[in-house]
Amino acid sequence: MTVEYFLLVCDDVPHDVVLTDPGARVIDVAQAIRRLTGLSLWRSKVLATQAPAVILNNVPEEAAAAAVSALRDAGAEAETRERSEWSS
């Protein structure tokens, strides 16, 4: 008996939003993180200063792109990273 494995490809691959650099306007970036995550302003500022940091986990591609856009508008550098089931 042979065992076969199949990798299912779908359009709904989850993404992570990663803050790579908060830039010069850390408070503006912290406020953007607060709006995106619902964290307190203090926690958002701590997260912003610990870059690179994952801001959002396992979100749809459209939501990740919108979050990256909001962070970039606040003066930060951010990116989306596609998650796969094989990554840890």
Secondary structure, DSSP 8 states (H G I E B T S, - for coil): ----------S---EEEEEEE--S-HHHHHHHHHHHH---HHHHHHHHHT-SEEEEEEE-HHHHHHHHHHHHHTT-EEEEEE--TT--
